[in-house]
Amino acid sequence: MAFRDSVTVTVVTYNSGRFIKRCLESVLEQKYENFEVVIVDNASTDGTADILEQFSDRCRIYYNSENLGFAAAQNQAIALSQAEWILTLNPDVLLMPDFIQALVEAGQLDPKGGTVCGKLLTIRATFDLPEKQLVDSTGIYFTPTLRHLDRGSQEVDNGHYLSFEYVFGATAAAALYRRAMIEDISIQGEFFDPDFFVYREDADVAWRAQLMGWRCIYTPMARGYHVRNVLPGNRRALPAVINMHSVKNRFLLRIKNMTPHLYRRNWLSITGRDLVVVGACLLHEHGPAPRQGRIHFQLVFLRTGEPAGSAADGESEGAQRARLTYRESE
């Protein structure tokens, strides 16, 4: 194919020394030719900067003086690019050599395909393959309780997910976004909402894109590997600050994107899940992080005022399409 579509790979690092060298090597070995790499480091203290210097002749690297979070740093990287496509990439991801090419080819199939994702498989933190190859993500979907999950997560990779298809959205660990969609759905010039800081910002983008009439394409031809640290079953083992952002962002998603029709349709399951989440926070989450989360949530709510991503009457064409593509749990 002609490598005419330009791509910028945007990577945000924060104490990513264990992974970043192997990640960038896999990016620079891509068969696709028309791409660049932009890296934003969020004030790492573990030697990540020393590793990045080894790639300074092949990548554009920018250093923040403080940790601004994944969302804000990705917005920085996107603003530094003029490419037709943006590939957001976590530093703990390894790409197969034809990953970018496969994503771009899939994106060219549908001009309303604003997001493209491939098949991510699990890999250990040492970047060794597990004995049983498991799926990490083939896109994301929402359940009637408004949980968003990775499609196929932790399933044995036994030949499933081999068809091109539309999915609700993509994990930003390795997602290709069309420039036209980025410009269309950005709010005050920001694609990822910096209020999310980290986690669930990709679900917010996916939901907003659906409301605005964009689609997400899954292609099985793009394959990569991802070190997954956060899973629904290991929340209690995570630092309190991570759980704080996760819970906070669950409700921010609602404020920004919920339509009246969707709430009326699923209010019972939504309320039940909310009670479980709030109860778990009251029983298990203590200390400064949960309090900071409550304060931050209140400030964000006062600033946003009303759902920023929702149509005023809840009945726009984009909202109708979003409801049609809304997936129930299987």
C-alpha positions as CSV (number, residue, x, y, z in Angstrom):
1,M,0.0,0.0,0.0
2,A,1.0,3.7,-0.3
3,F,2.0,5.0,3.1
4,R,0.3,8.3,2.4
5,D,-1.5,8.8,5.7
6,S,0.7,10.4,8.3
7,V,0.7,8.9,11.9
8,T,2.1,10.3,15.1
9,V,2.7,7.8,17.9
10,T,2.2,9.6,21.2
11,V,3.7,8.0,24.4
12,V,3.4,9.3,27.9
13,T,5.9,8.1,30.4
14,Y,6.0,8.2,34.2
15,N,8.6,6.1,35.9
16,S,8.4,3.7,32.9
17,G,12.0,2.6,33.0
18,R,11.1,-1.1,33.1
19,F,9.3,-1.0,29.8
20,I,10.0,2.0,27.6
21,K,13.1,0.8,25.8
22,R,11.5,-2.4,24.5
23,C,8.3,-0.4,23.7
24,L,10.1,2.2,21.6
25,E,12.2,-0.4,19.8
26,S,9.0,-2.2,18.7
27,V,7.6,1.1,17.5
28,L,10.7,2.0,15.5
29,E,10.7,-1.4,13.9
30,Q,7.3,-0.8,12.3
31,K,6.9,-1.6,8.6
32,Y,4.8,1.5,8.1
33,E,7.0,4.4,6.9
34,N,5.1,7.6,7.3
35,F,5.1,8.1,11.1
36,E,6.8,10.0,13.9
37,V,7.1,9.5,17.6
38,V,6.3,12.1,20.2
39,I,7.1,11.3,23.9
40,V,6.0,13.4,26.9
41,D,7.6,12.4,30.2
42,N,5.7,13.3,33.4
43,A,8.7,14.1,35.7
44,S,9.9,10.5,36.0
45,T,12.4,9.8,38.8
46,D,13.4,6.2,38.0
47,G,15.9,6.8,35.2
48,T,13.3,6.9,32.4
49,A,14.8,10.2,31.2
50,D,18.2,8.5,30.7
51,I,16.7,5.8,28.6
52,L,14.7,8.3,26.5
53,E,17.9,10.1,25.7
54,Q,19.0,7.0,23.8
55,F,16.1,7.7,21.4
56,S,16.4,11.5,21.1
57,D,17.7,11.3,17.5
58,R,14.6,9.3,16.4
59,C,11.8,10.7,18.6
60,R,10.7,14.1,19.8
61,I,10.9,14.1,23.6
62,Y,9.4,16.7,26.0
63,Y,9.9,16.7,29.7
64,N,7.3,18.1,32.2
65,S,8.4,19.5,35.5
66,E,5.5,17.7,37.3
67,N,3.2,14.7,36.8
68,L,0.3,16.2,34.9
69,G,-1.4,12.8,34.4
70,F,-1.9,10.6,31.4
71,A,-4.8,12.6,29.9
72,A,-3.2,16.1,30.0
73,A,0.2,14.8,28.8
74,Q,-1.5,13.0,25.9
75,N,-3.2,16.2,25.0
76,Q,0.2,17.9,25.0
77,A,1.6,15.3,22.6
78,I,-1.4,15.4,20.3
79,A,-1.1,19.2,20.1
80,L,2.5,18.9,18.9
81,S,1.4,16.8,15.9
82,Q,-0.2,17.6,12.6
83,A,-0.6,14.0,11.5
84,E,-3.8,12.6,10.1
85,W,-3.8,9.8,12.7
86,I,-2.7,9.7,16.3
87,L,-1.7,6.4,17.9
88,T,-1.8,6.7,21.7
89,L,0.5,4.1,23.2
90,N,1.3,3.0,26.7
91,P,5.0,2.4,27.5
92,D,4.2,-1.2,28.6
93,V,3.0,-2.2,25.2
94,L,4.9,-4.2,22.5
95,L,3.8,-3.9,18.9
96,M,4.1,-6.5,16.2
97,P,5.9,-5.0,13.1
98,D,2.7,-4.5,11.0
99,F,0.6,-3.0,13.8
100,I,0.4,0.6,12.5
101,Q,-0.1,-0.5,8.9
102,A,-3.0,-2.8,9.8
103,L,-4.7,0.0,11.9
104,V,-4.4,2.6,9.1
105,E,-5.7,0.2,6.5
106,A,-8.7,-0.6,8.6
107,G,-9.3,3.1,9.3
108,Q,-9.4,3.7,5.5
109,L,-12.4,1.4,5.1
110,D,-14.9,3.8,6.7
111,P,-14.6,7.6,6.8
112,K,-16.7,7.7,9.9
113,G,-14.3,5.3,11.6
114,G,-12.8,7.7,14.1
115,T,-11.0,5.1,16.2
116,V,-9.3,1.9,15.3
117,C,-8.1,-0.8,17.7
118,G,-6.4,-4.2,17.3
119,K,-5.9,-7.3,19.3
120,L,-3.9,-6.9,22.4
121,L,-2.6,-10.0,24.2
122,T,-1.3,-10.2,27.8
123,I,2.4,-10.2,28.6
124,R,4.3,-10.4,31.9
125,A,6.0,-7.3,33.4
126,T,9.3,-8.9,32.3
127,F,8.0,-8.8,28.7
128,D,7.9,-12.6,28.7
129,L,4.9,-14.4,27.2
130,P,2.8,-16.4,29.7
131,E,2.3,-20.2,29.3
132,K,-1.3,-19.7,28.2
133,Q,-1.7,-16.8,25.8
134,L,-4.6,-14.6,27.1
135,V,-6.5,-11.7,25.5
136,D,-5.9,-8.3,27.0
137,S,-8.4,-6.3,24.9
138,T,-10.1,-6.3,21.6
139,G,-12.0,-3.0,22.3
140,I,-14.1,-1.8,25.1
141,Y,-17.9,-2.1,25.8
142,F,-20.3,-0.9,28.5
143,T,-22.7,-3.1,30.5
144,P,-26.2,-2.0,31.6
145,T,-24.6,-1.1,35.0
146,L,-22.3,1.3,33.1
147,R,-19.2,-0.6,33.8
148,H,-16.8,-0.5,30.9
149,L,-14.8,-3.6,30.3
150,D,-12.2,-4.8,27.8
151,R,-13.7,-7.2,25.3
152,G,-12.3,-10.7,25.7
153,S,-10.1,-9.7,28.7
154,Q,-8.4,-12.7,30.3
155,E,-9.9,-15.2,27.8
156,V,-7.6,-17.8,26.4
157,D,-6.6,-16.7,22.9
158,N,-8.0,-19.7,21.0
159,G,-8.9,-18.1,17.7
160,H,-11.8,-15.8,18.7
161,Y,-12.1,-12.2,17.6
162,L,-10.9,-12.9,14.0
163,S,-13.4,-10.6,12.2
164,F,-13.4,-6.9,11.4
165,E,-16.2,-5.4,13.3
166,Y,-17.5,-2.3,15.0
167,V,-17.0,-2.0,18.8
168,F,-18.0,0.7,21.3
169,G,-14.5,2.0,21.8
170,A,-10.8,1.3,22.2
171,T,-8.4,1.2,25.1
172,A,-6.0,4.1,24.9
173,A,-3.1,1.7,25.6
174,A,-2.9,1.3,21.8
175,A,-5.7,3.2,20.0
176,L,-5.5,4.9,16.6
177,Y,-7.6,8.1,16.5
178,R,-8.5,10.0,13.3
179,R,-7.5,13.7,13.4
180,A,-10.9,14.8,12.1
181,M,-12.6,13.0,15.0
182,I,-10.2,14.5,17.5
183,E,-11.0,18.0,16.3
184,D,-14.7,17.2,16.2
185,I,-15.2,15.9,19.7
186,S,-12.5,17.9,21.6
187,I,-13.9,20.2,24.3
188,Q,-12.2,23.5,24.6
189,G,-9.3,22.1,22.6
190,E,-8.8,19.1,24.8
191,F,-9.3,15.5,23.4
192,F,-8.8,13.6,26.7
193,D,-10.4,15.2,29.7
194,P,-7.6,16.2,32.1
195,D,-10.0,16.0,35.1
196,F,-9.7,12.3,34.7
197,F,-5.9,12.5,35.3
198,V,-5.5,8.7,34.8
199,Y,-7.9,5.8,34.0
200,R,-11.2,5.8,32.2
201,E,-10.3,8.7,30.0
202,D,-10.4,6.4,27.0
203,A,-14.0,5.3,27.9
204,D,-15.0,9.0,28.1
205,V,-13.6,9.5,24.6
206,A,-15.3,6.4,23.3
207,W,-18.7,7.5,24.7
208,R,-18.3,11.1,23.5
209,A,-17.3,9.8,20.0
210,Q,-20.4,7.6,19.8
211,L,-22.6,10.5,20.9
212,M,-21.1,12.6,18.1
213,G,-21.7,9.9,15.4
214,W,-18.2,8.4,15.1
215,R,-17.5,4.7,15.0
216,C,-14.8,2.5,16.4
217,I,-13.4,-0.3,14.1
218,Y,-11.7,-3.5,15.5
219,T,-9.2,-5.2,13.2
220,P,-7.7,-8.6,14.1
221,M,-4.8,-7.9,11.8
222,A,-3.1,-5.5,14.3
223,R,-1.6,-7.4,17.1
224,G,0.4,-6.3,20.2
225,Y,1.1,-7.2,23.8
226,H,0.2,-5.3,26.9
227,V,1.3,-5.5,30.6
228,R,-2.1,-5.1,32.3
229,N,-1.8,-3.9,36.0
230,V,-5.4,-2.9,36.6
231,L,-8.1,-5.5,36.4
232,P,-11.6,-5.6,38.0
233,G,-10.5,-8.4,40.3
234,N,-7.5,-6.8,41.8
235,R,-8.8,-3.4,42.9
236,R,-8.0,-3.9,46.6
237,A,-4.4,-4.6,45.8
238,L,-4.0,-1.2,44.1
239,P,-2.8,2.0,45.7
240,A,-5.6,4.1,47.2
241,V,-4.9,7.0,44.9
242,I,-5.5,4.8,41.9
243,N,-8.8,3.5,43.2
244,M,-9.7,7.1,44.0
245,H,-9.3,8.2,40.4
246,S,-11.1,5.1,39.2
247,V,-14.2,5.7,41.3
248,K,-14.1,9.5,40.7
249,N,-13.9,9.0,37.0
250,R,-16.8,6.5,37.0
251,F,-19.1,9.3,38.0
252,L,-17.4,11.9,35.8
253,L,-18.3,9.6,32.9
254,R,-21.9,9.8,33.9
255,I,-21.9,13.6,34.3
256,K,-20.5,14.2,30.9
257,N,-22.2,11.6,28.7
258,M,-25.4,10.2,30.2
259,T,-28.6,10.7,28.2
260,P,-32.0,10.6,29.9
261,H,-33.1,7.7,27.7
262,L,-30.1,5.6,28.8
263,Y,-30.8,6.3,32.4
264,R,-34.5,5.5,32.2
265,R,-33.7,2.3,30.4
266,N,-31.1,1.0,32.9
267,W,-31.7,3.0,36.1
268,L,-32.2,-0.1,38.3
269,S,-29.0,-1.8,37.3
270,I,-27.1,1.5,37.4
271,T,-28.3,2.3,40.9
272,G,-27.6,-1.1,42.2
273,R,-24.0,-1.0,40.9
274,D,-23.6,2.5,42.4
275,L,-24.6,1.3,45.8
276,V,-22.0,-1.5,45.6
277,V,-19.3,1.0,44.6
278,V,-20.2,3.5,47.3
279,G,-20.5,0.8,49.9
280,A,-17.1,-0.6,49.1
281,C,-15.6,2.9,49.3
282,L,-17.1,3.5,52.8
283,L,-15.9,0.1,54.0
284,H,-12.5,-0.2,52.5
285,E,-11.2,3.2,51.4
286,H,-9.8,5.4,54.1
287,G,-7.1,8.1,54.3
288,P,-6.3,11.2,52.3
289,A,-6.8,9.8,48.8
290,P,-10.5,9.2,49.0
291,R,-11.0,12.7,50.6
292,Q,-9.0,14.3,47.8
293,G,-11.2,12.4,45.3
294,R,-14.4,13.8,46.9
295,I,-13.1,17.3,46.8
296,H,-11.8,17.0,43.2
297,F,-15.2,15.5,42.1
298,Q,-17.1,18.4,43.7
299,L,-14.9,21.0,42.0
300,V,-15.2,19.3,38.6
301,F,-19.0,19.1,39.0
302,L,-19.2,22.8,39.8
303,R,-17.1,23.6,36.8
304,T,-18.9,21.4,34.3
305,G,-22.3,22.3,35.5
306,E,-24.1,20.0,33.1
307,P,-23.1,17.0,31.0
308,A,-20.7,18.4,28.5
309,G,-21.0,15.5,26.0
310,S,-24.8,15.2,26.0
311,A,-27.2,16.7,23.7
312,A,-29.6,19.2,25.3
313,D,-32.6,17.2,24.6
314,G,-30.9,13.8,24.7
315,E,-32.3,12.9,21.3
316,S,-29.6,13.9,18.8
317,E,-28.7,11.6,15.9
318,G,-25.3,10.9,17.6
319,A,-27.1,9.9,20.8
320,Q,-29.5,7.7,19.0
321,R,-26.6,5.9,17.3
322,A,-24.8,5.6,20.6
323,R,-27.8,3.8,22.1
324,L,-28.0,1.5,19.1
325,T,-24.4,0.5,19.6
326,Y,-24.7,0.2,23.4
327,R,-23.7,-3.3,24.3
328,E,-25.3,-5.4,27.0
329,S,-23.2,-7.9,28.9
330,E,-23.0,-11.3,27.4
